[in-house]
C-alpha cells in the first residue's frame, strides 16, 4: 500500500528538467504515468458502462443508436480537441522556458476559444444534425433515437469544450494527480447519473445523454477552481494574473490559431477514420454495427491506458524543447515508449484471454455477442500495434509540431479509406477490421518518418523565437 501511495503521489517525476543530476528513471516515469492512466481509463469505462446498460436493458436499435449518437457527438467535439492538445503544447513549452505569464496566457486563449466555439455550435446544431444523419447508413429507428441523444448532449457543449482546455493546462504542467481528480469526478458522476436516469427512471438513451450533460457542467465548475488555484500558486512574476495583453496579442493569437487549425484538421481526419469504420460496418446490418461498437469500447480502453504514457511524453518533450535539453528529450521518448509497448502487448493478450467474457458482460444479445467474439482477435492485433501511433502523437503534440501531425493524419486516413474497399469487398467485416489495423500502423509510420527532423531541430538548439515559428518551417 505504501508503494502505491508513493507511486501516485509523486513529488519529483520531472525533476530532471530542473536538475541534470536527477535521473529520469522508470520509477519516476511510472509515478507520473499512473495517475494519467487512471484518469484516462475513466473515459472508456464510462463508454463500457453506457454500452452495458443499453446492451442489457435495451434493443439492438438502442445499442446502435448509442454507437451513432456518440460517434456524431465525438466527431464534432473532438474536432476541437486542439483545445486540449494545443493548450498542452503551448503550456509545456512556456513552462520549459520559465515564462509563467505565457502559461497563464495560453490557458486564457484556450478558454476564450472554448466559449466562442460553443456559441457557434449551438447556433449550427440543427444543420449539423440534418447533414450528419443524411450521411449515416443505419436504420430509421436507430437514427431517430441517436438524434434525440445528440440534441440533449449539445446542451453540455460549453462545459465539454472548457474541460478540454482545462485538462490541456494540467497535462502541460504535468499535474497528473489533478487530471486524475477531474476525470474521476467527471466520469464517476456520469456513470452514477446515467444509471439513475437510464435504469432507475427508465429513460433509456435519453437518460444516458442527460446524465452526461449534468456531469460535464459540475466538472467544469470544479476544474476551473482547481486550475485557477494552481496558476495563482505559480504566479510569482510582475504581470497580471490574467495577462489580457498577452492573450489578445495578435502574433501569439495568430500562432495559436495556426497551430490549432492544424490540430483541428488532423483530428477531423482522425475522427473521420473512426466514423468511416463505424458507418462502413453499419452497411452489414445493425448486428455488425452493434458488435463493432462493443469492440471499439475495448479499443478505447486500451487507447486511453496507453495515452497515459503519451501524456507523460507530451509534458516532458514540450518542457525539454522549451529548455533546449535534447538529453532529457531522448530519455523521455525512449523510456515512455518502452513502457507503452509493454502495456499494449499485455492489453492485447488480456483481450484475447478474457475478451469473450467481457463481450458477454456488455450485451445479452446473442447475435451481437457472436459477431463481436468472432472479430475479437483482429481487435487485439489493433491494440498490440497501436502504441507507436499514440507515443508519436504525444511527442508531436508536446513540441507543437502540428503541421507534421496534420499531414500525417491526412495521408494515413486517405490510404485507410481506399484500403477498406478491396478488403471489405473480399472479406466483409473482417476485411474492414484489417483495414482498421492498417490505419493505426500507417498513423505511426507517417509520423515516424518525420521524427528525425524534429529531433535534429532540438539538437541544433532553439531559442524562444524559433519555438514560436517552429511549426511554420
C-alpha positions as CSV (number, residue, x, y, z in Angstrom):
1,X,0.0,0.0,0.0
2,X,2.8,2.4,0.8
3,X,4.4,1.7,-2.6
4,X,1.1,2.5,-4.4
5,X,0.7,5.7,-2.3
6,X,4.2,6.9,-3.2
7,X,3.6,5.8,-6.9
8,X,0.6,8.0,-7.3
9,X,1.5,10.9,-5.0
10,X,4.9,11.6,-6.6
11,X,7.0,14.7,-5.8
12,X,9.7,14.8,-8.4
13,X,8.9,12.8,-11.5
14,X,10.0,15.6,-13.7
15,X,12.9,16.8,-11.6
16,X,15.3,16.1,-14.4
17,X,14.1,19.2,-16.2
18,X,15.4,21.3,-13.4
19,X,18.3,19.2,-12.2
20,X,20.6,17.4,-14.6
21,X,21.7,15.0,-11.8
22,X,18.2,13.8,-11.0
23,X,17.7,10.7,-13.2
24,X,14.5,10.2,-15.2
25,X,14.2,6.6,-14.2
26,X,11.4,4.2,-14.9
27,X,10.0,4.6,-11.3
28,X,9.6,8.4,-11.8
29,X,8.1,7.9,-15.2
30,X,5.6,5.4,-13.8
31,X,4.9,7.7,-10.9
32,X,3.9,10.3,-13.5
33,X,2.1,8.0,-15.8
34,X,-0.1,6.1,-13.3
35,X,-2.4,9.0,-12.4
36,X,-2.7,9.8,-16.1
37,X,-3.5,6.1,-16.9
38,X,-6.1,6.0,-14.1
39,X,-7.6,9.3,-15.3
40,X,-7.7,8.2,-18.9
41,X,-9.2,4.8,-18.0
42,X,-12.2,6.6,-16.5
43,X,-13.2,7.8,-20.0
44,X,-13.7,4.4,-21.8
45,X,-15.1,2.9,-18.6
46,X,-18.0,5.3,-19.0
47,X,-18.5,4.1,-22.6
48,X,-18.4,0.5,-21.3
49,X,-21.0,1.2,-18.6
50,X,-23.3,3.1,-21.1
51,X,-22.9,0.2,-23.5
52,X,-23.6,-2.4,-20.8
53,X,-26.7,-0.5,-19.6
54,X,-28.2,-0.3,-23.0
55,X,-26.9,-3.7,-24.1
56,X,-28.6,-5.4,-21.1
57,X,-31.8,-3.3,-20.9
58,X,-32.4,-2.0,-24.5
59,X,-32.8,-3.3,-28.0
60,X,-30.4,-3.7,-30.9
61,X,-31.7,-0.4,-32.2
62,X,-30.9,1.3,-28.8
63,X,-27.4,0.0,-28.9
64,X,-26.8,1.0,-32.4
65,X,-28.2,4.5,-31.6
66,X,-25.7,4.9,-28.8
67,X,-23.0,4.0,-31.3
68,X,-24.1,6.5,-33.9
69,X,-25.1,9.3,-31.4
70,X,-21.8,9.1,-29.6
71,X,-20.0,8.9,-33.0
72,X,-21.6,12.1,-34.2
73,X,-21.0,13.9,-30.9
74,X,-17.4,12.8,-30.7
75,X,-16.8,13.8,-34.4
76,X,-17.9,17.3,-33.6
77,X,-16.3,17.8,-30.2
78,X,-13.1,16.0,-30.9
79,X,-12.7,18.2,-33.9
80,X,-12.0,20.8,-31.3
81,X,-9.6,18.6,-29.5
82,X,-6.9,21.2,-30.1
83,X,-8.4,22.9,-27.0
84,X,-6.7,20.1,-25.1
85,X,-3.7,19.2,-27.3
86,X,-2.8,22.7,-28.5
87,X,-3.0,24.0,-25.0
88,X,-0.8,21.2,-23.7
89,X,1.9,22.0,-26.2
90,X,2.0,25.8,-25.6
91,X,1.8,25.5,-21.9
92,X,4.6,22.9,-21.7
93,X,6.9,25.0,-24.0
94,X,6.2,28.1,-21.9
95,X,6.9,26.2,-18.7
96,X,10.2,24.8,-20.1
97,X,11.2,28.4,-20.9
98,X,10.2,29.5,-17.4
99,X,7.6,32.0,-18.7
100,X,4.8,31.8,-16.2
101,X,2.9,34.7,-17.7
102,X,2.8,32.9,-21.0
103,X,1.5,29.8,-19.3
104,X,-1.5,31.8,-18.0
105,X,-1.9,33.5,-21.4
106,X,-2.0,30.1,-23.2
107,X,-4.7,28.9,-20.7
108,X,-6.7,32.1,-21.2
109,X,-6.6,31.9,-25.0
110,X,-7.9,28.3,-24.9
111,X,-10.8,29.2,-22.6
112,X,-11.8,32.2,-24.7
113,X,-11.8,29.9,-27.8
114,X,-13.9,27.3,-26.0
115,X,-16.6,29.8,-25.2
116,X,-16.7,31.2,-28.8
117,X,-16.8,27.8,-30.4
118,X,-19.6,26.6,-28.0
119,X,-21.8,29.5,-29.1
120,X,-21.2,28.7,-32.8
121,X,-22.1,25.0,-32.2
122,X,-25.4,26.0,-30.5
123,X,-26.3,28.1,-33.5
124,X,-25.4,25.4,-36.0
125,X,-26.7,22.4,-34.1
126,X,-29.8,22.0,-36.4
127,X,-27.9,22.0,-39.7
128,X,-25.2,19.8,-38.3
129,X,-27.7,17.1,-37.2
130,X,-29.5,17.2,-40.5
131,X,-26.4,16.8,-42.6
132,X,-24.9,14.2,-40.4
133,X,-27.9,11.8,-40.3
134,X,-28.4,12.2,-44.0
135,X,-24.9,10.6,-44.4
136,X,-25.4,7.7,-42.0
137,X,-26.4,4.3,-43.3
138,X,-28.2,3.0,-40.3
139,X,-31.9,2.1,-40.0
140,X,-34.6,4.8,-39.4
141,X,-35.3,3.8,-35.8
142,X,-31.6,3.8,-34.9
143,X,-31.2,7.3,-36.4
144,X,-34.3,8.7,-34.6
145,X,-33.0,7.6,-31.2
146,X,-29.5,8.8,-32.0
147,X,-30.8,12.2,-32.9
148,X,-32.5,12.6,-29.5
149,X,-29.3,11.6,-27.8
150,X,-27.3,14.2,-29.8
151,X,-29.8,17.1,-29.1
152,X,-29.5,16.5,-25.3
153,X,-25.7,16.2,-25.4
154,X,-25.4,19.6,-27.2
155,X,-26.5,21.4,-24.0
156,X,-23.2,20.4,-22.5
157,X,-21.1,21.9,-25.3
158,X,-19.6,24.9,-23.3
159,X,-18.7,22.7,-20.4
160,X,-17.3,19.9,-22.5
161,X,-15.0,22.2,-24.5
162,X,-13.9,24.1,-21.4
163,X,-12.9,20.8,-19.8
164,X,-10.7,20.2,-22.8
165,X,-8.9,23.5,-22.3
166,X,-8.5,22.9,-18.5
167,X,-7.1,19.4,-19.0
168,X,-4.7,20.8,-21.5
169,X,-3.3,23.2,-18.9
170,X,-3.0,20.5,-16.3
171,X,-1.3,18.0,-18.6
172,X,1.1,20.6,-20.0
173,X,2.2,21.3,-16.4
174,X,2.5,17.6,-15.5
175,X,-0.3,17.8,-12.9
176,X,-1.2,14.2,-13.2
177,X,-3.0,13.9,-9.8
178,X,-5.3,16.9,-10.6
179,X,-6.1,15.4,-14.0
180,X,-7.0,12.2,-12.2
181,X,-9.3,14.1,-9.9
182,X,-11.1,15.9,-12.7
183,X,-11.5,12.8,-14.8
184,X,-12.7,10.6,-11.9
185,X,-15.2,13.3,-10.9
186,X,-16.5,13.7,-14.5
187,X,-16.8,10.0,-15.2
188,X,-17.9,9.0,-11.7
189,X,-20.7,11.5,-11.8
190,X,-21.5,10.5,-15.3
191,X,-21.8,6.8,-14.5
192,X,-23.9,7.4,-11.4
193,X,-26.3,9.8,-13.2
194,X,-26.5,7.5,-16.3
195,X,-27.6,4.6,-14.0
196,X,-30.1,6.9,-12.2
197,X,-31.8,8.3,-15.3
198,X,-31.4,5.4,-17.7
199,X,-32.2,2.5,-15.3
200,X,-34.0,3.8,-12.3
201,X,-36.1,6.3,-14.1
202,X,-36.2,4.1,-17.2
203,X,-35.3,7.0,-19.6
204,X,-33.0,4.8,-21.7
205,X,-30.8,6.5,-24.2
206,X,-32.2,10.0,-23.2
207,X,-31.2,9.3,-19.6
208,X,-27.6,8.4,-20.7
209,X,-27.3,11.8,-22.5
210,X,-28.9,13.8,-19.7
211,X,-26.6,12.3,-17.1
212,X,-23.5,13.2,-19.2
213,X,-24.6,16.8,-19.6
214,X,-25.1,17.4,-15.9
215,X,-21.8,15.7,-15.0
216,X,-19.9,17.9,-17.5
217,X,-21.2,21.2,-16.1
218,X,-20.4,20.1,-12.5
219,X,-16.9,19.0,-13.5
220,X,-16.2,22.2,-15.5
221,X,-17.0,24.3,-12.4
222,X,-14.7,22.3,-10.1
223,X,-11.9,22.1,-12.8
224,X,-12.0,25.8,-13.2
225,X,-11.5,26.3,-9.5
226,X,-8.5,23.9,-9.4
227,X,-6.8,25.4,-12.4
228,X,-7.2,29.0,-11.1
229,X,-5.8,27.9,-7.8
230,X,-2.8,26.2,-9.5
231,X,-2.0,29.2,-11.6
232,X,-2.2,31.6,-8.7
233,X,0.2,29.4,-6.7
234,X,2.7,29.8,-9.5
235,X,2.2,33.5,-10.0
236,X,5.5,35.0,-8.9
237,X,6.0,37.4,-11.7
238,X,5.0,41.0,-12.0
239,X,2.5,40.6,-14.8
240,X,-1.3,40.5,-14.1
241,X,-2.8,37.2,-13.0
242,X,-4.9,37.3,-16.2
243,X,-2.5,38.7,-18.7
244,X,-5.1,40.1,-21.1
245,X,-2.5,42.0,-23.2
246,X,-0.7,38.7,-23.9
247,X,-3.9,36.8,-24.6
248,X,-5.1,39.2,-27.3
249,X,-1.6,39.8,-28.8
250,X,-2.1,39.3,-32.5
251,X,1.2,37.4,-33.1
252,X,0.5,35.0,-30.2
253,X,-3.1,34.6,-31.2
254,X,-2.1,34.0,-34.8
255,X,0.5,31.4,-33.8
256,X,-2.1,29.7,-31.6
257,X,-4.8,29.8,-34.3
258,X,-2.4,28.3,-37.0
259,X,-1.4,25.5,-34.6
260,X,-4.9,24.8,-33.5
261,X,-6.2,24.8,-37.1
262,X,-3.6,22.1,-38.0
263,X,-4.7,20.1,-34.9
264,X,-8.3,20.5,-35.9
265,X,-7.7,19.3,-39.4
266,X,-5.6,16.4,-38.0
267,X,-8.4,15.5,-35.6
268,X,-11.1,15.8,-38.2
269,X,-9.4,13.3,-40.4
270,X,-8.6,11.0,-37.4
271,X,-12.3,11.1,-36.2
272,X,-13.4,10.7,-39.8
273,X,-11.4,7.5,-39.9
274,X,-13.3,6.1,-36.9
275,X,-16.6,7.4,-38.3
276,X,-15.8,5.7,-41.6
277,X,-15.1,2.4,-39.8
278,X,-18.4,2.6,-37.9
279,X,-20.5,3.7,-40.8
280,X,-19.0,1.1,-43.1
281,X,-19.7,-1.5,-40.6
282,X,-23.4,-0.4,-40.4
283,X,-23.7,-1.4,-44.1
284,X,-23.6,-5.0,-42.9
285,X,-26.6,-4.5,-40.6
286,X,-27.4,-3.4,-37.1
287,X,-25.9,-6.6,-35.6
288,X,-22.5,-5.9,-37.0
289,X,-22.8,-2.2,-36.1
290,X,-23.5,-3.1,-32.5
291,X,-20.8,-5.7,-32.4
292,X,-18.1,-3.4,-33.8
293,X,-19.2,-0.7,-31.3
294,X,-18.7,-3.1,-28.4
295,X,-15.1,-4.0,-29.6
296,X,-14.4,-0.3,-30.1
297,X,-15.1,0.1,-26.3
298,X,-12.2,-2.4,-25.7
299,X,-10.0,-0.5,-28.1
300,X,-10.9,2.8,-26.4
301,X,-10.0,1.4,-23.0
302,X,-6.6,0.2,-24.4
303,X,-6.0,3.6,-26.1
304,X,-6.7,5.6,-23.1
305,X,-4.5,3.4,-20.9
306,X,-1.6,3.8,-23.4
307,X,-2.4,7.5,-23.6
308,X,-1.1,7.8,-20.0
309,X,2.4,7.3,-21.3
310,X,1.7,9.6,-24.3
311,X,0.5,12.3,-21.8
312,X,3.8,12.0,-19.9
313,X,5.9,12.4,-23.1
314,X,3.7,15.3,-24.1
315,X,4.7,17.2,-21.0
316,X,8.3,16.1,-20.9
317,X,9.1,16.6,-24.6
318,X,7.5,20.0,-24.5
319,X,9.4,21.1,-21.5
320,X,12.6,19.6,-22.9
321,X,12.1,21.6,-26.1
322,X,11.4,24.8,-24.2
323,X,14.6,24.2,-22.1
324,X,16.7,23.1,-25.1
325,X,17.5,19.7,-23.5
326,X,18.0,17.0,-26.1
327,X,19.3,14.6,-23.4
328,X,16.0,14.8,-21.4
329,X,14.0,14.6,-24.7
330,X,15.8,11.3,-25.8
331,X,15.4,9.6,-22.4
332,X,11.7,10.6,-22.1
333,X,10.9,9.3,-25.6
334,X,12.8,6.1,-25.3
335,X,11.7,5.0,-21.8
336,X,8.0,6.0,-22.1
337,X,7.8,4.2,-25.5
338,X,9.2,1.0,-23.9
339,X,6.7,1.2,-21.1
340,X,3.8,1.9,-23.6
341,X,4.9,-1.0,-25.8
342,X,4.9,-3.5,-22.9
343,X,1.5,-2.2,-21.8
344,X,0.0,-2.6,-25.3
345,X,1.2,-6.2,-25.5
346,X,-0.2,-7.0,-22.1
347,X,-3.6,-5.4,-23.0
348,X,-3.8,-7.3,-26.3
349,X,-3.0,-10.6,-24.5
350,X,-5.7,-9.8,-21.9
351,X,-8.2,-9.1,-24.7
352,X,-7.6,-12.5,-26.3
353,X,-7.8,-14.3,-23.0
354,X,-10.7,-12.5,-21.3
355,X,-12.4,-10.7,-24.2
356,X,-15.1,-13.3,-24.7
357,X,-16.2,-12.9,-21.1
358,X,-16.1,-9.1,-21.5
359,X,-18.3,-9.2,-24.5
360,X,-20.9,-11.3,-22.7
361,X,-20.9,-8.8,-19.8
362,X,-21.6,-5.9,-22.3
363,X,-24.5,-7.5,-24.1
364,X,-27.1,-10.2,-23.7
365,X,-28.0,-10.1,-27.4
366,X,-26.8,-13.5,-28.8
367,X,-26.2,-12.5,-32.4
368,X,-24.3,-9.4,-31.4
369,X,-22.2,-11.3,-28.9
370,X,-21.3,-14.0,-31.5
371,X,-20.3,-11.4,-34.1
372,X,-18.1,-9.5,-31.6
373,X,-16.3,-12.6,-30.4
374,X,-15.6,-13.5,-34.0
375,X,-13.8,-10.2,-34.6
376,X,-12.1,-10.1,-31.2
377,X,-8.7,-11.4,-32.5
378,X,-8.4,-8.6,-35.0
379,X,-9.3,-6.0,-32.3
380,X,-6.5,-7.5,-30.2
381,X,-4.0,-7.1,-33.1
382,X,-5.1,-3.4,-33.3
383,X,-4.4,-2.9,-29.6
384,X,-1.0,-4.5,-29.8
385,X,0.2,-2.3,-32.7
386,X,-1.4,0.9,-31.7
387,X,1.0,2.2,-29.0
388,X,3.5,3.6,-31.6
389,X,0.9,6.0,-33.0
390,X,0.0,7.2,-29.5
391,X,3.5,7.9,-28.5
392,X,4.4,9.8,-31.6
393,X,1.2,11.8,-31.3
394,X,2.3,12.7,-27.7
395,X,5.8,13.8,-28.9
396,X,4.5,16.0,-31.7
397,X,1.7,17.5,-29.5
398,X,4.2,18.3,-26.8
399,X,6.6,20.0,-29.1
400,X,3.8,21.8,-31.0
401,X,4.8,20.3,-34.4
402,X,1.2,20.4,-35.5
403,X,1.8,20.8,-39.2
404,X,3.5,17.4,-39.3
405,X,0.6,15.9,-37.4
406,X,-1.9,17.4,-39.9
407,X,-0.1,16.0,-42.9
408,X,0.4,12.5,-41.4
409,X,-3.3,12.3,-40.5
410,X,-4.5,13.3,-43.9
411,X,-2.2,10.7,-45.6
412,X,-3.0,7.8,-43.3
413,X,-6.7,8.4,-43.3
414,X,-6.8,8.6,-47.1
415,X,-5.0,5.3,-47.5
416,X,-7.2,3.7,-44.9
417,X,-10.4,4.7,-46.7
418,X,-9.1,3.5,-50.0
419,X,-8.0,0.2,-48.5
420,X,-11.4,-0.6,-47.0
421,X,-13.0,-1.1,-50.4
422,X,-10.9,-4.1,-51.7
423,X,-10.5,-5.6,-48.2
424,X,-14.2,-5.4,-47.2
425,X,-15.4,-6.4,-50.6
426,X,-13.3,-9.6,-50.3
427,X,-13.5,-10.4,-46.6
428,X,-16.6,-8.5,-45.4
429,X,-16.4,-7.1,-41.8
430,X,-13.1,-9.0,-41.3
431,X,-11.6,-7.0,-44.2
432,X,-12.9,-3.8,-42.6
433,X,-11.0,-4.7,-39.4
434,X,-7.8,-5.5,-41.3
435,X,-8.0,-2.1,-42.9
436,X,-8.5,-0.6,-39.5
437,X,-5.3,-2.3,-38.2
438,X,-3.5,-0.9,-41.3
439,X,-4.8,2.5,-40.4
440,X,-3.2,2.6,-36.9
441,X,0.1,1.3,-38.3
442,X,0.0,4.0,-41.0
443,X,-0.5,6.7,-38.4
444,X,2.7,5.6,-36.7
445,X,4.7,5.3,-40.0
446,X,3.6,8.7,-41.4
447,X,4.7,10.5,-38.1
448,X,7.7,8.3,-37.6
449,X,9.4,9.4,-40.9
450,X,9.2,13.0,-39.6
451,X,10.6,12.3,-36.2
452,X,14.4,12.5,-37.2
453,X,13.8,16.1,-38.5
454,X,12.0,17.0,-35.2
455,X,15.0,15.7,-33.2
456,X,17.5,17.5,-35.4
457,X,15.7,20.8,-34.7
458,X,16.3,20.3,-31.0
459,X,19.9,19.3,-31.4
460,X,20.6,22.5,-33.2
461,X,19.2,24.4,-30.3
462,X,16.0,26.5,-30.3
463,X,15.6,30.0,-28.8
464,X,12.1,31.4,-28.0
465,X,11.6,33.0,-31.4
466,X,12.5,29.8,-33.1
467,X,10.0,27.9,-31.0
468,X,7.3,30.4,-31.8
469,X,7.9,29.9,-35.5
470,X,8.7,26.2,-35.3
471,X,5.5,25.0,-36.8
472,X,5.8,27.3,-39.8
473,X,9.1,25.8,-41.0
